């Protein structure tokens, strides 16, 4: 501590000299003795002098003269001379002849008398210096007696200048002198106000019950522009000495928050120079506004106790833990900067006020790191037996940094402004501790890479753990959630698969109105060829065109409503002009009808629209979009399982042979109302299929192998005879035997449900019921009337597309700036809860 003390004591050496009240005896006498003629002849305009007129030296005034002489050195430092005027005995004119001359001292500025002091008020050096400066600094130091006077002064200063309010129990004391000396130095910068009224100190907001001691409050009136807004007050905790006041005012004059862009070890501020610690709030550009507000909140709480700096990770290459959000630099030389993980601002304040807290926090963090290393080792050893593959994948790759540069991180300050500044904003709402959220965030970064350079689309994210208020207002009830916001429209929630391809498709397709109104026959033809609209011309998709006449109003409205439901999942166009009959004749359909254009218009299929409800249209379109002979993957399996039909599935080690593919496709197309799903699975692309075969058979059969699997009725698995070629005729003959019950199943699946270890891990169920308004797919034969199914959602939660009413209010989540929302997860409790996953 001696080293740190020397640093700031040396900077005040000139003030120590100024405030020294010990006279130099034996040196040159600073008390001048002049005759009246000499004194008045030596007065200079603007220069102050304290004069005592005396005829002779009596024992009564000897103590006073000693104090006057002792104060001469101190007053000389302020440009005030001290003179003893020796009046001749016969001189009774002017000041020499005044009554009670021996009991008064006179303060002049030039030839002008400023104040008469009774000698009993100038009883020592402190009282002399204090009263003389108080008289000279009439404009710089205001004396107030009532709260109304103080408030009037505050109101006059608001928005212009700050105020230094001092209470001294009595004038002429050492504390009074210290205030006056400070006013002499800082009076042109701040308005000084003095009082001796103890009640006024209490009314001014001092929390000190003892009024026997002097107090000083710095009032931040320059920041207050509203008359109704009181000036913030920062009390000086030290004794009222000139050195302490100077130190306090230097701290009050420093920036509230210092923004730094260099290594904290190299940073030096006035706080460190004055022996106080410096707290760094670690930030990044995405959370700058919130971190700035947090830093300001902390700075107000620590004003006079420590400095606060805002350090951007984006500008400084720091080799510290990414989860650290606070750093502490002490004024002690040789002590390194300490990087910490704190929960909230109260811990920051405690950190400064309790020095032992730093060591305690560091010890806790070291223990947490050791525990984390042990957990990581256990996780690495047990990855083969993880209950949940999503958690396993995230845990395995959690130290890999994600490229999030192309995804804008939104906060409660930037959320609404970002939506207003862009035509279309895609927002991922997630929780940074939750495994599925982090897995989706990885897919989201790949989507950002695919859509790089796409005009009019903003990809953004909101960490709901850091910004729960935003997520509550946006009715986000589960993680992750993706919504697309477009000006003037209600937000659309994504309810499909979380793969990169599916997410990209949804974002691209949602850019186009659904249904898209086509004005000319040329636009309609271009739409079917995949050339219109232009933004989708390079994107492979199936186009659906509704053909209506003026007499099919009900079907047209149902088609429009279906378009709202399917927006982002399919492209739908609508042609209403009179020459729509030309399209009807060309494709042999009668309005109302649907035209499905696959593969860029090379294949256009006409479908009569016999049912006119929106749900019927949605279910019909979803069914018609299914592939006739699909390749089963992890992503599309739920779509076909929802049909609740048996699977006629061909397992292949690679692509299917040309003969087998041709025969299976002929089988699927040849039956207008197929009672099963004809499909195939490529074990090289979907290796999980090998596990499926092992569940069906004791040993994996030779490939390719054709199986009949009825998951929804009995779980029986039948194997097509390997000695027979896979032809349409042989398959139909074999299916007839199955129907007749003459074939023996190769295996029967257990009736026991294949449930995940916990309901929270039932991701397939979540995906199956992701669209609560209408089912994703339902059992529906071509030409049949689709059956209505009530909407479902897991656990009755709100995976609902309908947005909340305006009456739903966000829950208050604490005072602004109290949470540390820097670059990493804030709460240790959350880390324990979620295996310490980090998206950074």
N, C-alpha and C positions, 0 to 999 in steps of 0.2 A: 503493500500500500504506500510506502514512502515515495516510490517512483511515480505512481499515478498522482499523488498529491502535489509533488513538485511541478508536474507539468502544468496544472492549472493555477497554482499559486504564483508561479513565475510570470504568468500572463497578466497578473493583477498587481505587479510590483509598483507600478506608477500610482495605483489607487491606494496601496498600503502607505506609500509615501504621503499621498494627499491626506489620508485619514489619520496619520500619526498625530497624537496629541501630546507627545512627550517633548518638551522644549529642549533645545540644545544649549545647556548652560555653559558658560565659559566661552561660547562662540560669539559671533557678531550679534549685537543687540538689534532685534527686529522691531522693538517698540521705539518709535521716534518721539523725541521731546522737542516741541517747537513753540515759539511764541505765537500769539493769535495772528499777527501780521504775516509771519512766515507760513503758518498753516493755511490761511485763506488764500495766500498768494500762490501756494503750491497745488491747489485743487485743479484737477483736469476734468474736462467734460467727459461724462460717461464712466469715470473711474470712481469706485466706492471707497469710502474710508469711515472708520469708526473712531470717533474722537471723544476724549474725556477732558473736560475743562476743570482745572484745579488751581487754587491760589497757593496752597501749601500742602504738604503731605502730612496728614494726621494719622494717628494709629488706627482710626476707624476705617479709613479707606485703604490702608496698606494691603489687606488680603485681596481686595478687589483689584488693586493695581497688579498684584502678582498673577492673578488669573488672566487679566487683560494682556499682560506681557507673555504669559504662556500660550495664549490663543493667537498671538500675532503670527506665528509660523504657519499655523493651520489656515488662517484667513488669507495669508499672503499667497498661498497656493491657488486661491480663487480670485486673485487680483484685488484683494481688499487690504488696504493698509490700516494699521492701528497706530494712533497718535495720542500722546499725552500732551495736551496744550497747557503750558504753564502761563497762567494769567498773572500779570503784575498786581501787586497789592492795591495800587491806586486805580486799576482798571476795573470799573464797574459797568462798562458798556457791553452791549451784545451778549454773547453767551457767558462771558465771564461775570456779568452782573445779574444773571438770572437767579431767581429764587431756587433754593435746593439744588444748586449746580453740582454740589458734591455727591448728590444722590441720583444723577442722571448721566447717561452716555448718549451720544448723538451719532446717527448714521446718515452720512451724506452720499449723494451721487453727484459728482461735480460740485456745484454751489448749492444744489437743492437738498433740503433736509427731507429725508425719507421717513425716519422714525426716531422717537425718543424712547430710550429704554430705562426703566428704573434699575438702579444698580443691584437691587436685591433679586431681579430676574436673571442677572448675569452672574450666577454664583460659582460657575466653574467653566472650564474650557468647552465642555459639551453644550452647555446652555448658551454660551456666547456664540459659538459657531452655528448652532441650530436656529437661534432667534435672528441672527444677522442674515443668514441665508433665507429664512422664511420671509423676512421683510423684503429682501431683494427679489425673491422669486414669487412675487405677488400673483403674476399671471400664470406661472407654471404650476403653482401649488394652490389649489382651492381648499378652503376650510369649510366643512359642512357640519351642521348640527342636527338636521332632520332627515328622515328617509325621503321625503318629497324632494329636498334639495339634491340628494344623491341621485334619485331617479331622473330628475330633470337634466342633470349633468350627463348621465348615461344616455338618455334619449338624444341629447345634442351631439354626442360622440358617435352614435351608431352609424356604421358604414364609413366612418372617416378615420377614427383613431382609437387606440386602446387606452385603458385607464389603469393606473396603479393606485389602489385604495389602501391607505395605511391607517391603522388605529394605534395610538399611543396613549397610555393611561394619563400622561401629563406631558406638557411641553418642556423643553429644556433638558430632556434626558438624552442618554446616549443613543437610544433608538430614534428619537426625534432628529438628532443630528444626522444619523445614518440615512434617514429618509430624505432629509434636506440635501445632503451631499449627493445622493443618487439623483434627486431632481435636478441638481445643478448640471449633471452629466447627461441625463436622459430627458430632461424637461421639454426639449424641442421634438422628441420622438413620441412620448406618451404624456397624457394628462395625469398629473399627480393630484390626489385628493387626500386630505388629512382630516382626521376627527379624533376627538378625545371622549366622544360619547359612547359608553359601553353598550347601550341599547341599540345604537345604530350598527354596531358590529354584528350583533345577533340578527338584526333585520336584514343585513346585507348577505346573510346566508352562511356565516362562519359556523362550522360545526364544532369549534373549540369552546367548551363550557367555561374555561378559565379566562376572565377578562382582565386579570391583573397583569398579564403579559402583553406586549405589543404584538400586533398581527399585520400581515401584508397579503393582500389579494390582488392578483393580476386579472383584470376584467377584459375579456376578448370582445370588445365592442365593435371593432372594425369588421368582424365577420357577421355581425347582426345588423340586418337591413330593415327588419320589421320592428316598428315601435312596440308591438305587443310581445316581441320575443326578447326575453332577458339576456343580458350578456353572460356568457359562460365565465365562471370564476375559477381560477387555479390558485390555491393557497400556497404560500411559502412555508414549508415545515420547519425551516431552520430559524435560529435566533436572528433578530433584525440587526445585522451588522452591515457595513458598507460592502464588505466582500461578498456576503451571502446574497444581498440584494442584487449586486452586479451579476453574480452567477445566475440568479433566478431570472433576471431580465434577459440575459444572453440566451437562456434556454427557451424562454417564451418567444424570443425573436427568431429562433431557428425554425426551418420549415416543419410543419406538423408531421409530414411523411416525406422522407427522402427517397427518390427513385434512383436506384443504382444499377449499373450495367457492367460491373467488374467483379473480380474475385473478392468475396467478403473479407478475406485476410488483408486486402490492400485498402479497404474502405476506412476513411477517417472522417468523423463528424465532430461538431462542437460538443456533443454529449460525451464521446470518448475522451476528448480533450479536457472535459470538466470532471472526469472520473466516474461517468455513468455508463452502464451497459447499453448496447445497441441490439435491438430485436429486429430480425429480418423475417418478413412474411414472404414465403416463396410462392411465386405466381407463374402463370403462363398466359399467352395472349388470349386464349379462349375464355378465361375466367378473370381477365384483368379488372373489369369494372367491379365485380363482387369482391375481389381481393383488395382492390384499392379502398373500398368502403370498409372492409374488415380492418385493414391497416389503420385507417383513420379512427375507427372506433377504439382500437387498442391504444392508439397514440393519445387520444383524449384521456383514457383511463391512466396512462403511465406518464402524463405530462409532468415534467419536473423530476421524474424518477428514472426514466430511461428514454432513449431515442428509438424511433421505429423507421425502418426502411423497407421498401418494396423491391424485391429482387426477382427479376424475370429469368426463368430457366431458359427461355428462348434466346436470350442475349449473352448468357454466360455458360460456358461449358464446365459444369460442376460434376465432380466425381463423388456424388453422394447418393444415398438411397432415394429412389424415385418417390417413395411414399413419405419422405420427410417434408414437412410443411412449414417448419419454423427453424430459424437458426439464432444462436445467441453469441454475441461477441462481447467480451468483458474488456475493461480498460487495462487489465493487468498484462504486462509485457510477457511474451513467450507462451501465453495460454491460447491454444487453438480454438477456432470457431466450433461451437457444438451444434450439430444438426439433430433435431428432435422431431418426433411425431406426437402432436398434441390434439386433443379432442375438440376444444373450444377456446374461446378467448379468455375465459376465466383462468384456464391453466397457464396462459401466457402471462397474465397479471401475477398469478401466484409464483410463477417462475422468477420474476424480477424481484418480488417482495420477499421471497424465501429462497436464499442462496442454496440451502441444502436440497431444494427441490430438483435442481439440475442433476445432481449426482443420483438422486433417487430415480428420476425418469430414465437416465442413461442405463442404470442397472436393470431396470425393468425391461428396457428395449433389448439389452444384451441377452437377457433371459428369454425374451420373445423370439429373438433371432435364433438362439440355440434350439428352442422348441420348434421353430419353423423348419430348421435344418433337419431335425429329427423327423418331423412330419413329412418333409420332402423325401427323406430316405425311405420312410415307410411307404409313402405313396409310390415311389419308383419300384420298390420291391413287390408291391401288391397291385400293380397296374393290370396284371393279367386276370385278377379276380375282382376288379371294380364292378360294383353293382350297376353303375350307369356309365355308358360309353361316352356320353356328352361330357360328364364331369371328368372322366379319365382323359379325354382328348384335351380339354382345357387345362387340366392339371399338368399334363405332359408338356404342353407348349406355353405355359404361363409366363415364362421368362423371355419369350420371343416378342420383340417389339412390333406392334402393328403400325402400318403406314396410314396414319390418320390425318395427314396434311390436307387431303382433299375433302374432308368431312368437317364442317363447321360445328364446333361445340357451342351450344346455346346455353344461356343462363336466364334467370328470372328477369334480368335487365335487358337482355338482347333478344329474347324469344319473339316478342310481338313486333319489334322493329324489323327483325329479319324476315318475318312473314309479309310485312308491308312492302319491303324493298324488292321482293322477287315475285314473279308471276306464279311460280309453282314451287313449293317447298316440300321436300320429303324429310320427315322427322322420325328418327328412331328413338323411342323412349326405352331406356334400359336401366338395369342396376349393375353397377360395376363389380359387385361381389358375387353375382349370380351366374352359374356356369352357362346356362342356355343363352343368357344375354350376351356373354362374351363370345360364344360360338357364333351367334348371329352377327355380332359386331365384326367378326372376321369375314363373314360373307359380305357384309355391308361394305367393307373396304375394297373387296373385289368388284362389287357393283360400281363403286366410285371409279375404279380403274377402267371398267368397261364404258362408263358414261362420261369419261373425261372429255371436256370440250363441248358437251351438249349444251346448247343455248337454252336459257329459260328454266333450268332445273337446278335447284339448290339442294344438295345432300347435307343433312345436318343431324345432330344427335343431342339428346338431353339425358344426363345422368340423373335419374330420379332419386338416387340416394343423396345426391348433393342438392338437388332442386325439387324437393317434394311438392312445393306449392305449385309449380308449373304443371307437374303431372296430375295433381289433384284437379286443377282447373280444367285440364284437357281430358278429364274422365279416363285416365289411364289406370286400369284396375289390375293389370297383369303385365309381367315382363317376359319377353320383350313385346313391344307394340310398335307398329309402323303406321303412320298416318300421312296422307298427302293433303296439303293445304293449297287451295287455289283461290285467288281473289274473287270475292263475290259468291263463293260456293261453300257448301258445308264440307268439312273434312271427310275424306274417305279412308277407312281403316283397312289395312291389308290383312287378309285372313287365309292366305295360302301357305305353301311350304316355304321353309327358310333358306333354301338353296340359292346360290348366286344366280343361276339361270332363271329361276322362278321370280326372284325379286327384281331382276333387271327387266324381265318381260312385263311385270306389273307396272313398273315405273314408266316404261316406254309406252305401253298401251294406254295408260291413264292420261297421257298427254293429249289424246284425241277424244273429242266428245263422243259419248256413247248413249244413244245412237247418233251417228254422224248424218246430218241431213244433206242429201245430194240433190243438186239443183238441175242438172242436165243428164240426158241419157249417156253423154260422153263421160261424165264424172262417174256414173253408175258402172259403166263398162270398165273404166280405169280402176275403179275400186275393186271390182271382181278380179282384175288382173294383178292386184297388189301394187299399182302405180299411184293410187290416190288413197289417203293424203300423202303428200311428198315425204313427210317426216317418218313414215313407216315403209317407204319404198325399198329400203335396204334391209328390212327386218322381216324374217320369215314368219308368217302367221297365217291363220285361217280367217277368211273374211266371211261375215254373215250379212246378207242383204235382205231386208224386209221389203216385199213388194205389196203395195196396198192400192186399193181404189177408193174413190170418195164414199163408197157404200160400206167400207169396212172400218168404220171409226172405232168400234170397240176393240178390234184386234190391234189397231194402230196404237191406241193408248196403252194396251197391255205390253206391246213391244217396247214402247218408250220406258215404261216402268221397269221392265226386265233389263233394259240397257243401264238404268241407274244401279241396279243390283250387280250387274256383271262388269261394271266399269273397271278397267285395269286387267281383267281376265280374258277378254275377247274383244275383237273389233266388230262393231255392228253399224251398219249403214241403213238408211231408210230413204226410199224413193217414192214420191207421192204425185208426180206430175201425170198429165193425161196420157202421155206416150208410154206410161208404164206397161200398157197392154203389149207393147212390142217386146219388152223383156219377158212377159208372161208367155207369149207365143214362142219366143226363141228357146226358152228352157222348159216348155210344156208344163206350166203350172198355172193355176188360177188364183187370183188374189182372194184372200190373204195367203201369202206363201213366203217361205224362206229359201234363199239361194245360198248354198255353202260352197265357197271357192277354196279349194286346197291347192297347194303347190303353185302359187302364183297364177291361178286362174286356168291351169291346164285341165283341171277337173272341177266342173260346177255341177252340184247336185241340187235338184229342186225338191222341196218338202212342203206339203200342204200344211197350213196352220189351222187345224180344226178346233183347237181349244183356245179360248180368248181370255183366260186369266193370266196375270203376270207370273204367278208361280208355275203354271203349266208351261208357259213359254220358256222360263228359266230352266226348268228341268229338261225340257225337250232339247234346248240348245246345249246344255251340259252333256247330255247323253250323245247327241250327234257329234260332238267334238271328240269323243273317245275314239282312239284308233281301232280299226277293225281287227287287226292282228298285232296287238301292242307288245313291245318288249317291256317286261316287268322290271322295275327298278325300286330301290328303297323309297324314292321320291313319289312315284306314282302308284305304288301298291295300295295306299288307302283309298284312292279313287275307285279302284276295281273291287276292292273288298266291300265297299258300300253298296255295290250292286246285289250282294248277297246271293251270288250264283256260283255253281261249281266252276272250277278252273280246269280247262283242258290245256295243260302247260307242257311245252317242249323244253327240256333242259339241254343246253348245248354248251360245249367247251369252245366258245368263240361264236362267230356268226353262224346262223343256220344255213344248212345246205340249200342250194337253189331249188332242188326237187321238193324237199320237206317244206320250205317256205311257200312255194307255189301251191302245194296241196293244202296246207293249212289255211292259206288265204282264200282258196277256193271254197273250203269248208265253211269259213266264217262268213263269206259273202253269199253263199248259196242258200242260206236259211233266213227267211225274212224276220222270224222271231226267235233268235237263238236263245236256248235255255241255259247256255253256259258261256263262259269267257274263254275264247281261244287266244292263247298268248304264248310267249316264249321267254326264257331267261338265259342271259349270257353269263356263264360262271366267271369268265375272265373280267368282265366289267362289274359284275355284282357277285363277289366271292362269297357273300353270306349265303348264297344258294347252296354251297357245299354243305353247310351246316343243316340246311333244310333237308337235303337228301339223306344226311346221316340220321336225321330224326325219323325219316320215312323207312329207311332200310338199315339192316345191320352193317352192311358194307355198301360202299358207293357203287351203283351199277355202272356199266359201260355207257358211254355217251355217244350220240344223243339218246335221250330216253323221253318217251311221251307218257305223261301221267294224267289221271283223272283224280282230282282232289276236291272233296266236298267238305269244306270247313264248317259250313253252317248246318249240316244235317248228318250226324253220325261220325264225321271225321274219317271216313274210309278213303284209302288211297289205293287206286288200281293202276297197274302197270301194263302199258300196251305191249303185246307180244313182240319181243325183240327180233324174232325170226321173220316177222312180216314187214314188208316195206311200208313206209308212212305215206299212204295215199288216201284220198278222200273216201274212196269206196271201202277200204279196209277199216278206216276209222269209224265210218257210219255203221258198219257191220258189228264192230266191237262195241260201240255205244248201245246198239240194240240188245246185245247180250248182257250188258250192264243193267239195262232197264229191266230185262227179264229176270235178273237175279241169278244167272247161271255162272257168272264169273266170281272167283274168290278174291277178296281184297288182299293186296300184298301186305298191308299194315293198316292199323286203325289208330288214329291219334287219340291220346288221352283226353278225357273230358275235363280234366283239371285245367283251369284257366292259366294262361301264361301271363301272370300279372307282374308288374314291376315291384321292386322291394318296397317302395313307398308311393302313395298317390301322386306326390309331386313329380315323380319320374315317369308318369304315364303320358309320355309325349304323343304317342299315336292317338290316344283318345282325345287329347287337346286338338290335334290336327284334324281328326275326323269331324269334330264338332265345332270347327273354327268359324263356320258361317251360320250363325244362329237364326237369321231371318229365314233362310231357305237352305235345305241340305246341300252339301257339296255335290253329291250324286245320289240318285235314287234308282231303284229297280224300275225299268221302263222299257217296254218293247216298242219298236218302231211301229207306229200306227195305232198303238194302244193309247188309252187315256191315262196320263200320268196320275199316280196316286199321291195325294197330299200327305205330307209328314209334318208334324209339329216341329218347330225349331227347338234345337237342343244346344246346351252349352255346359261344359263341365262344372259340376257343383253349383249350377245356377249362377255362375259369375257373369260378368258383363263383357263377353267377347262380342257384344252387340254393336252393330254398325250405327245405331241411332246415337246421336250426340246428346249430351246432357242439356237439360233446360237451363235457362239463365238463372234460375233460382238456386242452382247448386253452387255453393260458395266454397272457396278454398279454405282449408283448415289453416289457422294461423300456426306458423311453424317457427316461432321465436322472433326475437328482436333482430332487425337488420344488422348484419355484420358480426353477429355473435358466433356463428359457425365458421370454422376454418375450412374453406372450400378450395384449397389450393390445387396443386398438381396431382395429388394422390388421394387414395381413400382416407377419410378423416378419422374414423372411429375404430379403436382397437376391438371393440365389441363386435363390429361388423366383420373384422378379419377373422375372428374366432368362429363367427357364424358361417362364413362362406369359404373356408380353406384358403384365404388370402389370395384369391384370384385378383389380377390387376390387368386392366386393359392397356396399360402403357408399358 
